[in-house]
Amino acid sequence: MNPTEFLRSLFQAAVDAAQPGLCLPAHLPLPPKGRLIVIGAGKASAAMARAVEDHWRGPLEGLVLTRYGYGVFCRHIEIVEAAHPVPDAAGAKAAARILETVSGLTADDLVLCLISGGGSALLAAPLPGITLEDKQALNRALLASGASISEMNCVRRHLSASKGGRLAAAAYPARVLTLLISDVPGDHPADIASGPTVADGTTCTDALNILKRYAIPVPANLRQILESGAGESIKPGDARLTHSAARIIASPQMALEAAAEAARKAGYAAHILSDAIEGEAREVGKVLAGIAQQVARRSQPFAPPCVLLSGGETTVTVRGTGRGGRNVEFLLALGLALNGEHGIHALAADTDGVDGMEDIAGALLSPDTLDRARRLGLKPRDALDANDGHGFFSALGDSLVTGPTLTNVNDFRAILIAP
């Protein structure tokens, strides 16, 4: 198996390990006395809904919201598709319908909530006084700011009618069981799709401070909601969350462990560096290049041949006009730092199949990447300065295009160090 095929096989092992059909059935609850209502949002939510239907014995109904292109056929659960990462009217309408679906239930009813990454942008239910256009502009500004996913979701929780525990509060007194596929560093439930069914310990003041930290303009109507406390989320100890529970059924760590096992079966030592790496993508690229070079040149802290695996969610502070993508930005910075180092190959991609705004999962890097680029007249440093990782790797034919993977356990990075 050549390096490219090997790295692709590791990525596929990671994605396969997080498929809802594999990881969800064991977590299904016992049937309730009353109705089972299935709701959800995220890039994996439709596939999760299908897994529920395939394994549930009894009546069920519901509404689940996913990204365009990520829908799957369900017999009893309605699947609605909407825009991500910038919300649209379809998402706003569906989010309002989900809130209506869980209203007026009884203590005998059970709400099964299926949440995965991408749910925050999809559940676009603005608080009164906020327009969809306000939400869209704020999302664009947050995505370009370099803010971490935790910081972005803190802001979103305080301007939403569905996030920050509000969805579970709307379902009270019904029981709520949320099954989560984590796409966030640390697997904190409040950060997965901005925690629509879990308590939130952050405040409106925290959200304002984040907006100030990244110099994001705040329209007067949004500022008034945050400064007055009208956007406060549901806090720990709230009685409306008494009957609400959450379980993580798939996570970045699980995906990395599956990739590590696949690497070992192929005869390579595998080392998981972390499942929660954050920071500017280009800076992370430089750091991991230094580690890879230490392995290649000095057999420290690991001896080659081996593969270094990591996950998490990096960020990009957009300053250029390129096609973006945090995984390809990481990979371009890694390549520049390695400068063609012999025997080092890498893959970086988002496990949902979408890196940034493009329907491209990520890309692959080899020791000859920079030389091939320069022969084509490409300037790697200029591409990095323009935040144009997708443009760079697409021109080389090194993009990784998977289509919808129907899951989402965040970024996946694999660096192969061969003799």
MARLOSE-61103 format. One record per residue (C-alpha): residue in three letters; x, y, z. Coordinates in steps of 0.05 Angstrom, whole numbers, plus 32768, in hexadecimal, padded with zeros to 4 digits. Example, Ala and Ser with C-alpha at 12.3 -4.5 7.8 and 13.67 -1.06 7.14 Angstrom:
BEGIN
Ala80F67FA6809C/Ser81117FEB808F/
END
This chain:
BEGIN
Met800080008000/Asn801E80437FEC/Pro801E807E801D/Thr7FE2809F7FFE/Glu7FB780618000/Phe7FCF80528047/Leu7FBC80988061/Arg7F788094803E/Ser7F6B8051805F/Leu7F78807080A4/Phe7F4880A98095/Gln7F138077807E/Ala7F1D804D80BE/Ala7F11808C80E8/Val7ED2809E80C2/Asp7EB7805680C3/Ala7EC08052810F/Ala7E91808E8118/Gln7E59807780EB/Pro7E15807D810F/Gly7DFF803780F8/Leu7E3A801A811F/Cys7E3C8045815D/Leu7DF48059816B/Pro7DCA801A8174/Ala7DE9800681B7/His7DD2804881D5/Leu7D88804581C3/Pro7D5B804D8200/Leu7D2280218217/Pro7CDE803381F9/Pro7CB98069821F/Lys7C728064823A/Gly7C5D809C820B/Arg7C7780B381C7/Leu7CBE80B081AC/Ile7CD080F18189/Val7D1180F28162/Ile7D3281358154/Gly7D78814A8142/Ala7DA88175811C/Gly7DED816D80FE/Lys7E13814F80C4/Ala7E0A810980E0/Ser7DC3811280F9/Ala7D9F80F480BE/Ala7DCB80B680BF/Met7DBE80B3810A/Ala7D7380B680FE/Arg7D79807D80CC/Ala7D9F80538100/Val7D6780608132/Glu7D31804A8100/Asp7D59800C80EE/His7D5E7FF58137/Trp7D208010815A/Arg7CE67FE18165/Gly7CA8800B816E/Pro7C87804B8156/Leu7CB1808A814E/Glu7CAC80CE812B/Gly7CD6810C8126/Leu7CFE814080FF/Val7D49814380F4/Leu7D72817A80D3/Thr7DB2816E80AC/Arg7DE0818F8079/Tyr7DCE81928030/Gly7DE581508011/Tyr7DE7812B8053/Gly7DA081128054/Val7D8F80C88053/Phe7D4C80A6804A/Cys7D22809B8088/Arg7CDD807C808B/His7CC0809F80C8/Ile7CF080D880DA/Glu7CED811580AD/Ile7D31812B8094/Val7D3C81758083/Glu7D7B81908062/Ala7D9681D6806C/Ala7DD681FF8065/His7E1781F9808B/Pro7E43821B80A4/Val7E1A825A8097/Pro7DD1824E80A8/Asp7D98825A8077/Ala7D4C82618079/Ala7D4182168072/Gly7D69820B80B2/Ala7D44824280D7/Lys7D01822680C3/Ala7D1381DF80D6/Ala7D3181F58119/Ala7CEF8218812A/Arg7CC981D88117/Ile7CF681AE8144/Leu7CE681DC817E/Glu7C9C81D4816F/Thr7CA381898169/Val7CBB818281B1/Ser7C8A81B381CF/Gly7C4D819A81F5/Leu7C6981558205/Thr7C5C812E8245/Ala7C87810D8279/Asp7C7880CA8258/Asp7C9780E08216/Leu7CDF80D88202/Val7D06810781D5/Leu7D4180E581B3/Cys7D6F811D819C/Leu7DA5810C8169/Ile7DDC81408168/Ser7E1D81448141/Gly7E4D81798128/Gly7E2E81AD80FB/Gly7DEF81B08124/Ser7DFE81F5813F/Ala7DFB821780FB/Leu7DC081EB80E5/Leu7D9581FA8122/Ala7D8D8243810D/Ala7D558258813C/Pro7D6482A1814E/Leu7D4B82BF818F/Pro7D1482F48187/Gly7D328334816E/Ile7D6783108144/Thr7D5F830580F9/Leu7D7B82CC80CF/Glu7DA682FF80AC/Asp7DC4831380F0/Lys7DD482C980FD/Gln7DF482C180B8/Ala7E2082FE80BF/Leu7E3682EA8105/Asn7E4682A380EF/Arg7E7182BC80B5/Ala7E9782EB80E3/Leu7EA382B48117/Leu7EBB828380E2/Ala7EEE82B580C8/Ser7F0582CE810C/Gly7F3282968124/Ala7F0582898161/Ser7F058242817B/Ile7EC782168173/Ser7EBA821D81BE/Glu7EBB826981B9/Met7E8F826A817B/Asn7E5C823D819B/Cys7E5B826781DB/Val7E4482A281B1/Arg7E128278818A/Arg7DF3825B81CA/His7DE082A181E2/Leu7DBD82B781A3/Ser7D9482798194/Ala7D4F826181A6/Ser7D65821881A2/Lys7DAD821381BA/Gly7DCA82168200/Gly7D9781E5821E/Arg7D5A82088202/Leu7D4481CD81D8/Ala7D41819F8214/Ala7D1E81D5823C/Ala7CE981D98206/Ala7CDE818E820A/Tyr7CD3818E8256/Pro7CB381678278/Ala7CC381308245/Arg7D028108824E/Val7D3B811B821F/Leu7D7480EC820B/Thr7DA8810C81DF/Leu7DD880E081B7/Leu7E15810781A2/Ile7E4A80FD816D/Ser7E81812C8186/Asp7EA7815A8157/Val7EC68187818B/Pro7F07818581B2/Gly7EFA816A81F8/Asp7EB6814C81E4/His7E908180820F/Pro7E4581768201/Ala7E3781C18207/Asp7E6681CC81CC/Ile7E4A8196819E/Ala7E1981BC8172/Ser7E1881F181A9/Gly7DF681C281DB/Pro7DAC81C781CA/Thr7D9981968201/Val7DCE81A18237/Ala7DDA81D5826C/Asp7E09820F825B/Gly7E38822C828F/Thr7E4D82678264/Thr7E2B82AB8264/Cys7E1782E48236/Thr7E52830A8252/Asp7E8082D3823B/Ala7E6282D881F6/Leu7E6D832381F4/Asn7EB5831B820A/Ile7EC282EA81D1/Leu7EA5831A819E/Lys7ED0835181BA/Arg7F0F832581BB/Tyr7F0983178170/Ala7EF2835E815E/Ile7EB183448140/Pro7E7E837D8135/Val7E3E8372815C/Pro7DFE83928142/Ala7DD683B98175/Asn7D9D8386817A/Leu7DCD834D8189/Arg7DF5837681BB/Gln7DB5838981E0/Ile7DA1834081E6/Leu7DE5832D8202/Glu7DEE836A822F/Ser7DA88363824D/Gly7DAF8319825A/Ala7D73830A822F/Gly7D9D82D6820A/Glu7DB082AF8248/Ser7DB28264823D/Ile7D97822C826A/Lys7DC5822482A6/Pro7DDA81E682CE/Gly7DA681D48302/Asp7D6B81EC82D8/Ala7D2E81C182E8/Arg7D1C81BB829F/Leu7D5A81928293/Thr7D4B816082CB/His7D35812B829A/Ser7D6A81388266/Ala7DA7810C825B/Ala7DDF810A8227/Arg7E0D80D3820E/Ile7E4880D981DE/Ile7E45809E81AE/Ala7E8080B08181/Ser7EBC80DE818A/Pro7EFD80F4816A/Gln7F2480C68199/Met7EFC80898182/Ala7F0B809B813A/Leu7F5580A48147/Glu7F588061816C/Ala7F39803F812F/Ala7F6C80608101/Ala7FA5804B8130/Glu7F8D8003812F/Ala7F8A800480E3/Ala7FD1801F80E0/Arg7FEA7FE8810E/Lys7FC97FB380E4/Ala7FEE7FD080A8/Gly80307FC980CE/Tyr803B801080E7/Ala80428029812E/Ala800B805B813B/His800E8094816E/Ile7FD280BF8180/Leu7FED81048193/Ser7FAA812281A8/Asp7F6081228196/Ala7F57816B81AA/Ile7F8C81968186/Glu7F7581DE817D/Gly7F96821E8166/Glu7FA682408124/Ala7FAA820B80EE/Arg7FEB822680D1/Glu800C82278116/Val7FF681E08125/Gly801481CD80E2/Lys805881E980F6/Val805781C68139/Leu80458182811D/Ala807A818B80E7/Gly80AE8193811E/Ile809681548141/Ala8097812D8100/Gln80DE814480F0/Gln80F581308135/Val80DA80EA8129/Ala80F880E680E4/Arg813C810180F6/Arg814780EA813E/Ser811480B3814B/Gln80F880DD8183/Pro80C680D781A4/Phe80B4809D8176/Ala80DC80738145/Pro80C8807180FC/Pro80A6805380D7/Cys8068806C80FB/Val802A809780F3/Leu801780D2811E/Leu7FCC80DC8127/Ser7FA781188143/Gly7F6281378144/Gly7F418175815F/Glu7F2B81B5813D/Thr7F5C81EA8126/Thr7F4782308111/Val7F58826080D9/Thr7F5A82AB80DF/Val7F4782BE8098/Arg7F7082F5807B/Gly7F7482E08033/Thr7F4182D47FFC/Gly7F4F828A7FEE/Arg7F20824F7FF3/Gly7F328240803C/Gly7F2F81FF8062/Arg7F5081F580A6/Asn7F6A81AF8096/Val7F8A81C48054/Glu7FA682028076/Phe7FC681D480AA/Leu7FE181A68073/Leu7FFE81E0804A/Ala802281FC8087/Leu803A81B68098/Gly805681AD8052/Leu807A81F08053/Ala809A81E08096/Leu80AF819A8080/Asn80CA81B6803E/Gly80C98173801B/Glu80E6814A8055/His80F38103803B/Gly80C280CD804F/Ile808C80F9806F/His804580F68053/Ala800681128072/Leu7FBB8116806C/Ala7F8E8149808D/Ala7F4281498085/Asp7F00815680A7/Thr7EDB811580B7/Asp7E9A8133809F/Gly7EB5813B8058/Val7EB38187805A/Asp7EF081B2806A/Gly7EDB81FB8071/Met7EA88212803C/Glu7EBC81DE8008/Asp7EA181987FFC/Ile7EE8817F8001/Ala7EFD8157803F/Gly7F47816B803E/Ala7F8681588019/Leu7FC5812E8017/Leu800E8145801C/Ser804C81218003/Pro809781318003/Asp809281497FBB/Thr805481767FC5/Leu807A81B87FC6/Asp80A681A67F8A/Arg806981917F61/Ala804681D17F74/Arg807F81FD7F5F/Arg808681DA7F1D/Leu803D81ED7F10/Gly804C82357F22/Leu802982317F66/Lys804582587FA0/Pro803882327FE1/Arg8048826C800F/Asp8019829A7FE8/Ala7FE382667FEB/Leu7FEA82628037/Asp7FE982AE803E/Ala7FA982AF8015/Asn7F888278803E/Asp7F8382517FFD/Gly7F93820A8012/His7F5B81ED7FE8/Gly7F7182137FAB/Phe7FB981FA7FB5/Phe7FAA81B07FBF/Ser7F7281AF7F8A/Ala7FA481C97F56/Leu7FD2818F7F68/Gly7F9B815B7F65/Asp7FA8814A7FAE/Ser7F64815D7FCC/Leu7F3F81287FF3/Val7EF781267FDD/Thr7ECA80F58001/Gly7E8481107FF9/Pro7E56810E8036/Thr7E7380DE806A/Leu7E3380E08095/Thr7E5B80EA80D4/Asn7E86812080F4/Val7EBC81148128/Asn7EE481528115/Asp7F29815980F5/Phe7F55811D80E6/Arg7FA0812380DB/Ala7FD080EB80CB/Ile801B80F680C0/Leu804180B980A5/Ile808C80B780B3/Ala80AC80818089/Pro80F6806F8085/
END
